[in-house]
Amino acid sequence: MLSILWGIVVVLIAFWGLGLALHIAGNFIHAVLLIAIALAIYNFFKARDV
């Protein structure tokens, strides 16, 4: 599950970079990227507790 989450984060970072370069759907990509990063950080700390 964690590897899937990291894959999503990487894809969203790539889309974010394209959005900055091409000015496509900037606000939506930023919002989804922030959500994905927050989930990745949450899962990172949750995995360390176990």
GIPEUR-V885141 format. One line per field, one symbol per residue. phi: phi as a letter, one per 20 degrees, with the letter a starting at -180 (. if undefined). psi: psi as a letter, one per 40 degrees, with the letter a starting at -180 (. if undefined). Layout:
phi->???
psi->???
//
This chain:
phi->.ffffffffffffffffffffdldlgfffffffffffffffgffffffff
psi->dddddddddddddddddddddefhfdddddddddddddddddddddddd.
//
